[in-house]
Amino acid sequence: MNRSELLPVGRRVAYLRGRRKLSQQVFADRLGRSKSWADKVERGVRSLDKVSTLRDIAAVLRIDTAVLLGQDAQPAAITERAEGVERIRAALSAYDIGPSGRGPVLPADRLARDVEHAWVMFQHARYPQVIAAVPGVLAGVRRVDGWGRPLLVEAYRLTASLLVKLGEVELGWLAADRAMAAAAGDRVLVAAAAVQLGQVFRASGRAREAQSATLAAAYRIAPEDGSPGDLSLCGTLLVQAALGAARRGDDRAAADLIDEAAGMAAQIGEGHDLHRTAFGPTAVDLARGVAALDLGDASEAILWHERTTGRDAWRWLPLEHRAAHLVDAARAYLQADHPVSAGRVLVDADRMAPAEVRQRPAARKVLAQVARDPRAPATIIRLAAALGVS
């Protein structure tokens, strides 16, 4: 570790200025500031709480802003993510289905463990590790005959969910479509794949298609015997349909669909994750907040956020689910003109699951919006500067 990384930001400025052999006066002149201002910054009397100022200082010192803040620079991580997405694209472009393809055929139980492990990493928001794992998982599950078909569907579902997170919606659509094709003829697998199809449609701005596809899938899996698995899938699909309706501005349909899903969630209870849905009463109430936000009612969204995250069951949801919700809550606080609260929940999300904020373009966009507000907390200013968002 470089010794400057251990210093407070003001002392780091002084250290790096010294490395550049700049006097305090020259440094101040290049910034268009007074020597007194520079001295106060370096002594920690004056805080650096504006992204523009941090960038100006970094430019004068000829360093990356992240280095100024003592954090790892982000371009390498972004480059690695882009390279990983290209490897996933290549894996999705392959058509070596069945054991006749190239390479060894791995045992189905080994592949089942690989798929399970990748899903666990995703639900813990470890997206760089999932990006690295997905190409190999896809290559392996395509080679398995017979009962390996559910593994193929699960692998494509995982891939679609990951790509939506990364903002690669068109590629995510391909993965979701592959999941639907692989699931054809099996009502449970089709319903499971339709969850990701709905996510992709909403992410691509096709709210009507999202509502239609998920609603049709929900009614095909509608349980007659109260099976928990079928209830979880049907309820999750109803939630996806409700969010599609909300995105279209249809408040009545959104409310009716969420209420119907809530009835199913009440039968299941909390703490379950059947078919990777994390479906239950708390998940449904979080969705009420997202629907309210999409319908333009930020106050209602905040009410649901604050009411729901205070429950014990909130902590039982997958880490990815909770962190994603906090990003939505930040959007709600921004719409309600509460940038300090927006900053607080974003910092919570970053502590909980850093990749959710740092790897997900939608979250970085919210972070930039919060950081631009003059009332934004200093923690958000520093985080935005470190990630190079503005």
N, C-alpha and C positions, 0 to 999 in steps of 0.2 A: 504493500500500500504506500503511495506517495505521502510524504509527511504533511503536505498541504491539505490532504483529504481529512485530516484529523482536526483542522482548525475551524473556528466559526467563520461565517462567510466574509465578515469584514476583515479579519486577520488573513483570510485566504487571498483577498484582494491585495492586501499589502505585500504578502509573500510573492504572489505572481507578478505584481508590479516590479518588485525588486529583481525577480528573475529576468524581466525585460529591460532592466537597467533604466527605468523611467523614474525621474524625480516626481515627488508628489505634485509639484507645480505643473510639470509637463503633462502628467496624467490628467490633472484637473482641466488644463487648457484644452486637451484633445476631446474631453467630454463636454466642454462648454460650461464647466462648473467652477466654483471657487476652490482655492486650496483648503479653506476651512471646511467646506462640504466634504472633500475627499478625506480630510483628517478625521472627521466625525464618523464617516463610513468605516474607515479602517479601525477605529477604536471601538466600533459597535455602538456608538452613541446614536447614530442615524441608521435606521433599518433600510434594507433594500427590498421594497415591497411592490415594485412595478416590473412587469416583464420587459417593457421597453428599456428601462434603465439597466437591468441585468444584461440585456443583449448589447446595449451600447458599451458597457464595461467590457464584456467578453470580446467585442470587436476591437476595442483599443488594445486589449491584452493579447489579441490574436489567438484566442482559445475558443473551444466550444462552451456554450452556456452551462452544460451539464458538468464540465470540468470546474467551472467557477463555483458551482454548488457542491462540488465534492462527490458527485454521483457518476455512475457509469454513463457514458455517452450512449444515446439511443440509436443512431444510424445503423450500427452493426446489428442490433436486435431487429430493426425493421428490415434490413437486408436479408437476414436469416429467415425472417418470416416470409418474405417474398420468394426466396429460394425454396422454402418448404412448401409453399402453395404451388409452385411450379412442379414439384415432385408429386404432389397430390393430383395435379392436373394430368400428369403423365400416367399415374396409376389409374385414373378414371378413364383414360383414353385407351387402355388395354382391353382386349377382348378375349384373353386366353381363359375361357371358361372351361372348367372340368379338368380331370387329371391328365388330359393329353397335352396341356400347356407345358411351357418350359419350367425347369426347376423341380425340386423335390416337393412331394405332397406331404404336408405336415399332418400329424394325427389330429383328428377333430377335437379331441379334448384339449390338446395344446392350443389350438386356434381359439377354442372357447375361452380359455384363460387369457389369451392375448386380447380378445375383444372385450372381455370383462375388465381387464386392467386398463385398457384405453378409455373405456367409459368412466371408470373410477377417476382417472386423471382428469378427464373433462369435467366431471362434477366437482372436482376440487380446483377447477379453473387453472389447471396447469397446461395452458394452451401450447407453449413451445414444445413440451414433451409429447403432447397429442399430435401436433403437426409432424413431429419426427416419426411417430409410431404408425400413423395412418397408412402411408404407402405400403409398408410391409404387411399390415393387417389386410388391406384390400387384396394384395397379391396372393396372400395365403388362403383367404376364404373363398376366392373365386375358383380354387382348385378342388374344393370338397364336394363330393356328390351326396345325394340322399339327404340325411337329416342336417347336412351343412347349410341348407337353404336359410333357416332362421338366422344363422351366423352371418350370412351374406346380407340379409335385410338389416340386421343390427349394425353391421359395419358401414353400410351406406347411410343409415340413419345418423350414426355418429358423425360421419363425414359431412353430411348436410348441416347438422347442428354446428359443427366447428366452422364451416365455411361461412355460414350466416354470421357468426360471431366476428369473423375476420373481415366482414364486408364484401366477401366474394360471392355475391348473391347468384349470379348467373351460373357459376360453377356449382354452387350449392343446389341450384335447381336440377342440374344434371344428376347430382348424387341422390336427391330426393326422388327424381324420376326413376333412377335405377332401382331404388328401394321399392318403389311401387311395382315396377315390372317384376322384380324378384319375388315379391309377395303375392302376386296374382294367384287367385284361387284359394287363398287361405284368409278367412275373414279376420282373424286376429292379427296376422302379419300385415294385412292391408290397412287395418285401423292404426296399427303402430306406425307404419310408414307415412300415413296421412298426417300425422302430427307434424312431422318435419316438412311435409309438402305445404301445410298451412303456414308454417313459419317462413318458408321461402317466399310464398306468395305475398305475405304481408310485407316482408323486407324489401320486396321488389316493387311495392306500390300497387299490387294487384289485390286490393282488399275484397272486391266482389268475388274473385275466384277463390280467395282464401276462405271466405264464408261459405261459399257453395260447396267446395271440395270437402271441407272438414265436417260440415253439417251432414252431407250425404254419407260420409264414412261413419259418423256418430250414430246415425239411425240404422246403419247396417250391423253395427256391433251392439246395439241397444240390448242390454241384458234382460233375459226373461227370468232367470233364476237367481239374480243378485250376485253373480260371481264377482269377487273383488277385482280380478284382473279386467274383466269386461267393463265393470263400473268405472275403473280408473281410466281406461282408454276412452270410453264413451264420454265421461265427464271432461277429460282433457280436450277432446275434440270439440265439445260444446263450448268450452272456454276459448279455444282458438277461433271458433265461429263467431263468438261474441266479440272478440277483439277485432275480427274483420269487420263486423257490423259497426263497431264503434269508430273504426278508422274511416268508414263511409259516412259517419254522422247519423246512423240509425240508432238513436238512443233506446227506443222501445225494444227493438230486436236484441240489442246488446243486454239490456236488463233481463229480458225474459230468458235468454239463453244462459246467462250466468246464474240466474235463480234455479234453473233446471239442473245445472251442474252442481250447485250448492246442495240440492237435495241428495244427489248421488254421493257427494263428499261426506255428508252427514252419516251415510250408511257405512262408509269405509273408516272414517276417523282419521286421526293424525299419525304421522310417523311411518308411512308406507311409501315405497318407490316402485310400485309394480309397473313393469314395461318402461322403466326410466321416465315416469311421469311426475313423480313426487306429488301426486294428486291427493288432496285432502282439503278440509275447510280453510286452513290458512292460505294455501296456494290459491284457492278460489277468491278469497278476500283480497289478496294481493292483486289478482287480475281485475277485481272491481276498481281498484285504484288506477291501474293502467288504462282501463276502458274510460274512466272519468277524465283522465288526462287527455286521451285522444279525442274525447268529446268536447274538450275545451274548458272543463271544470277543474281547475288546478286545486281549488280549496277542497273539493270533495276527494280528489286524489290524495292530498296531504292528510286528510282525516283518516282515510283507509290505511295509509302508510303508518301513521302514528299509532293507530288503534291495533293494527295487526302485528307490527314488529315488537310490540310489548309483550306478546304472548310467549310462553315457554316453547310452543310448537314452532315458532319462528326459527329457533336454533336447530330444529330437527331437519330443516330443509337443506338440500345440497348447497355447498358453498357457492357454486356458480349461480344458483337460483337467487340466493340472497344478495350477492354482489350485483347481479344484473338488476334486481329490484331497486337497489340503492341508486343506481344510475338513473332509473326512471324517476325515483323520488327527487333526485337533484333537478331533473327537468321540471317536475311539478313545482318545486320551490322557486326555480327561476321564473316560471310563468306567473307565480304569485308575487314576484318581486321580493324574494327573500334570499339574496345571494349568500349571506352568511350561513344560513341553514343548508343551502345547496352545497356550499363548500364543505360543511361539516360531514354530510352524508357521503360526499365523494372521497374525503379523507378516510372515512370509515371503510368504504369499499376498497380503497387502495391498501389499507392495512389488512383487510380480510382476504382479498384476492387480487394482488397487484396486477396480474395479467389481464383481469377484466377491465381495468382502467387503462393500462399501458399498451395492450395489444389490440383492443377493440376500437375501431374507428369511431363508432357511435359514441362511445364513452369519452374519447379524446375530444370530440366535438363539443360535448357538454362541458368538459373541463375548460376548454378554450373560452366558451361563453361565460363561465363563472369568473375566470381569471381576468376577463376584460372589464368586469364591473369594478368601479373604484372602491366599492365596499367589500371586495373579496378579501378573505383572510390571508395572511401572509403565507400560511402553509400551502394554500392553493397556488399562490403566485410562484412559490418555489417549485412546486410539483410541475406546473405548466411550463416553467422555464426549463426545468430538467428534461422534460419530454419533448421540448421544442415545439409546443403547440401555442397558437395565438389566435 
